[in-house]
Amino acid sequence: MTPAARLSAVIDLLHAVEQDPRPADAVTSAFLRSRRYIEERDRGAVLGMLGALLRCTARLGWNLERLDAPDDARLRVLAWLLLGEGRTPEQAARLFSGDRFAPPALTGRERRLAEELVEGGALEHPDMPDWVRLECPPWALGPLKRRFGDAFAAEMEATLAPPPVDLRVNPLRSTREAVVLELQALGLDAGPTPLAPLGVRVRESFSLARLEGLKTGEIEIQDEGSQLVAALVDARPGERAVDFCAGAGGKTLALAAGMEGKGHVVACDVNAARLKRCAERLRKAGLHNVETKLLSGESDKWVKRRKGTFDRVLVDAPCSGTGTWRRNPDARWRDEGEGLAALAALQARILASAARLVKPGGRLVYATCSLLAEENEDQVAAFLAGAPDFRQVPVAEAAPELAAAAPGAFEGDALSLTPARHDTDGFFAAVMVRAEAPEVPEAPAGTPAGG
């Protein structure tokens, strides 16, 4: 593809992302499937520019608005060429040539807009409010400032950097050392993750189609923070475990592999399509000790019937996703529906219901990919206040080997990861344990029943 043809594809894709309520990665997959003629190197260029545009959503919109320009995909791309890539209006006009496969030629008004954008300076402007400059939606501004204080700006800037590609090695199929060597043989800048014991990090953009291990189940794509959450569950061979909000099964795979295929794992979710994807990944990974269970909701009757029968229960609760903003830049602008309060209420109901599954002496792990205290520490405190048979266990006590290997990953008693401090997605996880059932003394011989 010519540079102009790539630009045309970017405009079409950005328009599709803006019009479709689905996450950008789902829209992108559908877009590329319908355009298989786009070669691998061109796909990389198109996706790279789309990611840059999505990471500048507020700033590009602000620059267009101050010049009374329509805020559409075509003008966003034009503004990015001028303000993000530093091109001149003449260079941009050559890309908007109107030739075959190129975007239509710039109109007179668009040419004047290009001149005005360049005269205005760079992508960031002194008059920009904080929420625009840092790409932080107004609803999250207050909670995140309270969470990070003086570190707020640094944390938000970290969410604007493209993330590395993190992989988790399936120990039943390969070793981390072998996977690193295979990736390096492909010419990739790969090495072990700093914190997760089975993680591999690739610090460059590349086509995932090059990774044969994804097809054979040797590796899975999983952020290092997500791997640490699964490690905190610490499900052992022979135990019974539940991934209560399993989704497509990333953490389920990690739990089952850590159990060496022994014992029993139940992957629960309310979405049948996600569970189907989970089952497919489990088969590919050679993990046969997992059952998928479709729930009607957090209070499904299945929970009552299985009350107190599981050694380990993971509640990876649905959340605002603020911790995934660097990986899913479109997510920060997605409609939050009824808002944070309604989401927090749902999390509380899910945690309370899932806790019923934990047997005496069993472990409950509550986790989110959120940076907000309202979804993390506050949820754990409220749950413990109403569940006297549970207590929080400091991570250093619950997973001493993990705590020793990653001492900077914990804040207080919980796992607390952020992009700026740990170069992972933002994750929170708290470990809680249910009290052992009190022993009932044996009645002396000859004592009447009920006496």
VOVEXMAR-874737 format. One line per 4 residues: their letters; for each residue x, y, z of C-alpha. Coordinates in steps of 0.02 Angstrom, whole numbers, plus 32768, in hexadecimal, padded with zeros to 4 digits. Example, Ala and Ser with C-alpha at 12.3 -4.5 7.8 and 13.67 -1.06 7.14 Angstrom:
AS	8267 7F1F 8186 ~ 82AC 7FCB 8165;
This chain:
MTPA	8000 8000 8000 ~ 8038 80B2 7FE1 ~ 8042 8129 8076 ~ 7FA5 817E 8036;
ARLS	7F48 80D7 802C ~ 7F7C 80AF 80DE ~ 7F3A 8158 8114 ~ 7E94 8134 80C0;
AVID	7E89 808E 811D ~ 7EAD 80E7 81C2 ~ 7E21 8164 81A4 ~ 7DA6 80D9 817C;
LLHA	7DDB 8074 8214 ~ 7DD4 8109 828B ~ 7D27 8132 824B ~ 7CF1 807D 826A;
VEQD	7D37 8081 831C ~ 7CDC 8125 8342 ~ 7C36 80E5 82FF ~ 7C3A 8035 8349;
PRPA	7C12 801B 8403 ~ 7C86 7F84 840C ~ 7D39 7F95 844D ~ 7DB7 7FD1 83CC;
DAVT	7E12 7F2A 83C4 ~ 7D71 7ED0 8392 ~ 7D4A 7F53 830E ~ 7DFC 7F4A 82CD;
SAFL	7DF8 7E8D 82BE ~ 7D57 7E93 8259 ~ 7D9C 7F20 81ED ~ 7E3A 7EC0 81C1;
RSRR	7DDF 7E1B 81A5 ~ 7D78 7E71 811E ~ 7E16 7EB8 80CF ~ 7E8B 7E24 80C4;
YIEE	7EE4 7E78 8033 ~ 7F3C 7EEB 80B0 ~ 7FE9 7EA0 80C8 ~ 803C 7E86 816F;
RDRG	80B1 7F1C 8169 ~ 8022 7F8D 8134 ~ 7FB4 7F4B 81C0 ~ 803C 7F77 823C;
AVLG	8045 8028 81FA ~ 7F87 803D 81FB ~ 7F75 7FF9 82AB ~ 8007 8062 82E9;
MLGA	7FB7 8103 82AD ~ 7F0D 80CF 82F1 ~ 7F5A 80B2 839C ~ 7FAD 815D 8398;
LLRC	7F08 81B0 8368 ~ 7EA8 8159 83F3 ~ 7F2C 818D 8473 ~ 7F10 8243 843D;
TARL	7E53 8243 8438 ~ 7E36 82D6 84AE ~ 7EC8 833F 8471 ~ 7E9D 832E 83B9;
GWNL	7DE6 8352 83DE ~ 7E14 83EC 8443 ~ 7E82 8431 83B7 ~ 7DF8 841A 8338;
ERLD	7D75 8466 83AA ~ 7DDA 8504 83CC ~ 7DDD 8523 8310 ~ 7D23 84FD 82FC;
APDD	7D4B 8468 828D ~ 7CDD 83CC 8280 ~ 7D1E 833E 82ED ~ 7D21 82AB 8276;
ARLR	7D9A 8220 8248 ~ 7DDF 8278 81AE ~ 7E0A 8319 8209 ~ 7E4F 82BC 829F;
VLAW	7EC9 8263 822C ~ 7EF7 8308 81D9 ~ 7F14 8358 8283 ~ 7F7F 82C4 82B9;
LLLG	7FEE 82D3 821F ~ 800D 838A 8246 ~ 8013 838C 8305 ~ 8048 82DA 832E;
EGRT	80BF 82B1 82A1 ~ 80F9 8362 827D ~ 80D1 8363 81C4 ~ 80B9 8404 8165;
PEQA	8012 8430 8115 ~ 8061 8411 806A ~ 809A 8362 809D ~ 7FEE 833A 80E2;
ARLF	7F9B 8378 8043 ~ 8005 8301 7FDB ~ 7FC0 826E 803F ~ 7F0E 82AE 8029;
SGDR	7F2A 82A9 7F6E ~ 7E85 8266 7F30 ~ 7EE2 81E4 7EC8 ~ 7EAA 812F 7EBF;
FAPP	7EA5 80E2 7F6F ~ 7ED5 818A 7FBD ~ 7E61 81F8 8026 ~ 7E02 827E 7FC5;
ALTG	7E64 831E 7FA9 ~ 7E5D 83A3 8030 ~ 7DD9 8428 8018 ~ 7E02 84E0 8025;
RERR	7DBC 84E5 80D7 ~ 7E25 844D 8107 ~ 7EC2 849E 80C1 ~ 7EA0 853A 8128;
LAEE	7E81 84CC 81C1 ~ 7F29 8477 81A5 ~ 7F7F 8522 81A5 ~ 7F24 8557 8242;
LVEG	7F50 84B6 829E ~ 8008 84CD 8277 ~ 8003 8583 82AB ~ 7FB6 854D 8351;
GALE	8051 84EA 8380 ~ 8063 8437 83BD ~ 7FE6 83B2 83EF ~ 7FE2 83F3 84A2;
HPDM	7FAD 84A6 84C1 ~ 7FC7 8512 855D ~ 7F0C 8532 8569 ~ 7EDF 8478 8572;
PDWV	7E8E 8440 8615 ~ 7EDF 83AF 8671 ~ 7E5E 832F 863C ~ 7E80 8356 8584;
RLEC	7F3D 835E 8590 ~ 7F46 82BB 85F0 ~ 7EBA 8265 8591 ~ 7E59 8244 8631;
PPWA	7D9A 8242 8621 ~ 7D4A 82BF 8699 ~ 7CEC 8238 86FB ~ 7D94 81E9 872E;
LGPL	7DF5 8289 874F ~ 7DC4 829D 8806 ~ 7DD6 81E6 8839 ~ 7E80 81D5 87E4;
KRRF	7EC3 8275 8830 ~ 7E8F 8237 88DB ~ 7EE1 818F 88B7 ~ 7F89 81D1 887B;
GDAF	7F9C 8281 88C1 ~ 803C 82D1 8880 ~ 805E 8239 8812 ~ 7FBC 8250 87B1;
AAEM	800A 82A1 8717 ~ 8096 8220 870C ~ 801B 8191 8719 ~ 7FAA 81D8 8692;
EATL	803D 81F8 861F ~ 8070 8142 8634 ~ 7FC5 810B 85F5 ~ 7FE9 8168 8553;
APPP	8082 80FF 8527 ~ 806C 8065 84B9 ~ 807F 7FC9 8527 ~ 80F7 7F39 8508;
VDLR	80B6 7E8F 84D4 ~ 80B3 7E1B 856B ~ 80A4 7D5E 8558 ~ 8088 7CD6 85D9;
VNPL	80DD 7C2F 85BE ~ 8074 7B92 85D4 ~ 80E6 7B29 8645 ~ 8091 7A8A 8609;
RSTR	80CD 7AAC 8557 ~ 8170 7B0E 8564 ~ 81E7 7B74 85D1 ~ 8206 7C2E 85DB;
EAVV	82BA 7C16 85A5 ~ 8288 7BB6 8509 ~ 8204 7C36 84D8 ~ 827D 7CC8 84ED;
LELQ	82FC 7C71 847D ~ 8276 7C4E 83F9 ~ 8240 7D04 83F7 ~ 82F2 7D43 83EF;
ALGL	8311 7CCD 835C ~ 8284 7D2B 8303 ~ 82E8 7DCB 831D ~ 8275 7E0D 83A5;
DAGP	82AE 7E6F 843E ~ 826E 7DF0 84BD ~ 829A 7DC7 8570 ~ 8250 7D92 8618;
TPLA	81D0 7E03 866B ~ 8216 7E5A 8707 ~ 8190 7E1B 8780 ~ 812A 7D87 8740;
PLGV	8186 7CDF 8747 ~ 813E 7C9C 86A4 ~ 8137 7D3F 8643 ~ 8193 7D71 85A4;
RVRE	8197 7E24 8565 ~ 81AF 7E5E 84B2 ~ 81DB 7F17 84A6 ~ 81AF 7F39 83F1;
SFSL	811A 7F33 837E ~ 8109 7E97 8315 ~ 8087 7E26 82C6 ~ 8043 7DA6 8340;
ARLE	802E 7D31 82AB ~ 80E9 7D13 82B9 ~ 80D3 7CBC 8361 ~ 80BB 7C03 8343;
GLKT	80AB 7BE8 83FF ~ 8002 7C41 83FF ~ 7FC0 7BBA 838C ~ 800B 7B28 83EE;
GEIE	7FDA 7B66 849B ~ 808E 7B81 84D5 ~ 806D 7C39 84F8 ~ 7FDC 7CAE 8516;
IQDE	7FD2 7D6B 8508 ~ 7FBD 7DAB 85BA ~ 7FF9 7E4B 860D ~ 8076 7E2F 8698;
GSQL	7FFF 7E7A 8717 ~ 7F77 7E00 86E9 ~ 7FF4 7D72 86FE ~ 801C 7DAD 87AF;
VAAL	7F63 7DAF 87DC ~ 7F52 7CFA 87A7 ~ 7FF0 7CCD 8807 ~ 7FA3 7D15 88A7;
VDAR	7F15 7C97 889C ~ 7F9C 7C12 88AB ~ 7F2A 7B80 887E ~ 7F85 7ADC 88A1;
PGER	7F7B 7A33 8848 ~ 7EE4 79D2 8884 ~ 7E84 7A68 88C6 ~ 7DDC 7AAD 888E;
AVDF	7DDE 7B5F 884A ~ 7D64 7BDB 87FD ~ 7D85 7C6C 8788 ~ 7CE0 7CC3 87A9;
CAGA	7CEB 7D48 8720 ~ 7D54 7CE5 86A5 ~ 7D31 7D44 8604 ~ 7D99 7CFA 8578;
GGKT	7E00 7C99 85F7 ~ 7EAB 7CEA 8604 ~ 7EB8 7CD1 86C0 ~ 7E5C 7C2A 86B6;
LALA	7EE7 7BE9 8646 ~ 7F6A 7C23 86C2 ~ 7F0F 7BD2 8755 ~ 7EF8 7B2C 86FC;
AGME	7FAC 7B26 86C0 ~ 7FEB 7B4C 8770 ~ 7F85 7AB7 87AE ~ 7FE4 7A4B 872F;
GKGH	7F40 7A11 86E6 ~ 7F0E 79BE 878B ~ 7E77 79EB 87F4 ~ 7DE2 7A4B 87B1;
VVAC	7DC7 7AFD 8774 ~ 7D1F 7B4B 874C ~ 7D1F 7BE1 86D7 ~ 7C7F 7C46 86F1;
DVNA	7C3A 7CD6 868E ~ 7B95 7D22 8659 ~ 7BCB 7D2F 85A2 ~ 7BBF 7C90 853B;
ARLK	7C2E 7CD1 84AE ~ 7CBC 7CF7 8527 ~ 7CAE 7C4B 8576 ~ 7CB4 7BFA 84CA;
RCAE	7D56 7C56 84A7 ~ 7D97 7C1E 8551 ~ 7D72 7B67 8529 ~ 7DCC 7B74 8482;
RLRK	7E68 7BBB 84D5 ~ 7E66 7B34 855A ~ 7E61 7AAA 84D8 ~ 7EF1 7AF9 8478;
AGLH	7F58 7B04 8519 ~ 7F39 7A4C 8541 ~ 7EDC 7A73 85E2 ~ 7E50 79F9 8605;
NVET	7E2D 7A1A 86BD ~ 7DBC 7AAF 869C ~ 7CFE 7AB8 8692 ~ 7CA7 7B52 864B;
KLLS	7C08 7B8B 86A0 ~ 7B8F 7C0C 8658 ~ 7B3C 7C6E 86E4 ~ 7A9B 7CD1 86DA;
GESD	7AE5 7D53 8750 ~ 7B4D 7D66 87EC ~ 7AC7 7D11 8856 ~ 7AAC 7C7B 87E4;
KWVK	7A66 7BE3 8840 ~ 7B05 7B85 8814 ~ 7B62 7BEF 8894 ~ 7AEC 7BBC 8920;
RRKG	7AFA 7B04 88F1 ~ 7BBA 7B0C 88F3 ~ 7BC5 7B71 8993 ~ 7C64 7B54 89F7;
TFDR	7CB0 7AD3 8980 ~ 7D45 7B2B 8930 ~ 7DF8 7B42 896D ~ 7E1A 7BDC 8902;
VLVD	7DA3 7C5E 88BA ~ 7DDB 7CEA 8847 ~ 7D67 7D7F 882E ~ 7DAF 7DE4 879F;
APCS	7D21 7E60 87A8 ~ 7CDD 7EC7 8718 ~ 7D21 7F76 8730 ~ 7D41 8020 86E1;
GTGT	7DDD 7FDC 868A ~ 7E43 8076 86B8 ~ 7EDB 8007 86CC ~ 7ED2 7FCE 8616;
WRRN	7ECF 807B 85C6 ~ 7F7D 806E 857B ~ 7F4F 7FC8 8529 ~ 7E9C 7FFA 84FB;
PDAR	7EA3 80B7 84E1 ~ 7DF1 80BE 84A0 ~ 7DB0 8076 8545 ~ 7DC8 811A 85A3;
WRDE	7D44 816E 8537 ~ 7CC7 80E0 8538 ~ 7C1E 8104 8585 ~ 7C1F 80CD 863C;
GEGL	7B64 80AF 8639 ~ 7B1A 80D1 86E4 ~ 7BC2 810A 8728 ~ 7C44 80D9 87A7;
AALA	7BC9 80C9 8838 ~ 7B60 8047 87DB ~ 7BFD 7FE9 87A9 ~ 7C3B 7FE6 885C;
ALQA	7B93 7FA2 8896 ~ 7B9E 7F15 8817 ~ 7C4F 7EEC 8850 ~ 7C14 7EE0 8904;
RILA	7B87 7E69 88D5 ~ 7BFC 7DFB 886E ~ 7C7E 7DF2 88F9 ~ 7BFD 7DC8 897F;
SAAR	7BAF 7D40 8915 ~ 7C53 7CF0 88DC ~ 7C94 7CEE 898F ~ 7C0E 7C6D 89B8;
LVKP	7C6E 7BF0 894E ~ 7D09 7BF7 89BD ~ 7D19 7B66 8A36 ~ 7D59 7B80 8AE8;
GGRL	7E14 7BA1 8ADE ~ 7E05 7BC9 8A25 ~ 7E4B 7C61 89C8 ~ 7DE7 7CEC 8975;
VYAT	7E40 7D65 8900 ~ 7DE8 7E05 88CB ~ 7E37 7E5C 8835 ~ 7E16 7EE6 87B7;
CSLL	7E73 7F39 8729 ~ 7E45 7FE1 8776 ~ 7EAE 806C 87C3 ~ 7E1E 80B0 882C;
AEEN	7E13 8096 88E8 ~ 7D55 8094 88D9 ~ 7D63 7FEF 887A ~ 7DF5 7FA7 88DC;
EDQV	7E22 7FCB 8991 ~ 7D75 8011 89B8 ~ 7D21 7F73 8975 ~ 7D8F 7F01 89DD;
AAFL	7D74 7F68 8A7B ~ 7CB6 7F68 8A63 ~ 7CB4 7EAC 8A43 ~ 7D1C 7E83 8ADC;
AGAP	7CAF 7EF2 8B49 ~ 7C1A 7E84 8B1C ~ 7C73 7DDC 8B18 ~ 7CC2 7DBB 8BC3;
DFRQ	7CF5 7D0A 8B91 ~ 7D71 7D52 8B12 ~ 7E13 7DAE 8B32 ~ 7E8D 7E01 8ABB;
VPVA	7F37 7DB0 8AAE ~ 7FCC 7E1E 8A82 ~ 8019 7DEC 89DD ~ 80C1 7DCF 8A31;
EAAP	806C 7D4A 8A9A ~ 7FFB 7D02 8A12 ~ 8082 7CF7 898C ~ 812D 7D0F 89DC;
ELAA	818F 7CD6 8942 ~ 8130 7D4F 88D3 ~ 8145 7DDC 8950 ~ 8200 7DBC 8959;
AAPG	8211 7DBB 889B ~ 81A8 7E57 8881 ~ 81B5 7EC2 891F ~ 8181 7F63 88C6;
AFEG	80DD 7F1A 8888 ~ 8081 7F24 892D ~ 8030 7FB6 8986 ~ 8001 7F92 8A39;
DALS	7FB8 7EE4 8A40 ~ 7F81 7ED9 898A ~ 7FC7 7ECA 88DB ~ 7FC3 7F77 888E;
LTPA	800E 7F8D 87E2 ~ 8012 802A 8776 ~ 8059 804F 86C9 ~ 80CF 80D7 8709;
RHDT	8119 8075 879A ~ 811C 7FC4 8755 ~ 810A 7FCF 8697 ~ 8071 7F5F 86A1;
DGFF	7FBA 7F80 868D ~ 7F68 7FC1 872B ~ 7F31 7F30 879A ~ 7EF4 7F1A 884B;
AAVM	7EE1 7E77 88AB ~ 7EBC 7E4F 8960 ~ 7ECB 7DA3 89AF ~ 7E4B 7D6F 8A32;
VRAE	7E39 7CCC 8A91 ~ 7D9E 7C80 8ADE ~ 7DAD 7C48 8B92 ~ 7DC0 7B8F 8BB2;
APEV	7D23 7B3A 8BEF ~ 7D2A 7B24 8CAC ~ 7D4B 7A75 8CE4 ~ 7CB6 7A21 8D38;
PEAP	7CF2 79BA 8DCE ~ 7CBD 7906 8DCE ~ 7C37 78DD 8E4C ~ 7C6B 7865 8ED8;
AGTP	7C37 77B2 8EBF ~ 7B86 7793 8EF8 ~ 7B4E 7849 8EEB ~ 7A9D 784F 8EA3;
AGG	7A8C 78A3 8DF9 ~ 7A62 795B 8E0E ~ 7A98 7957 8EC3;
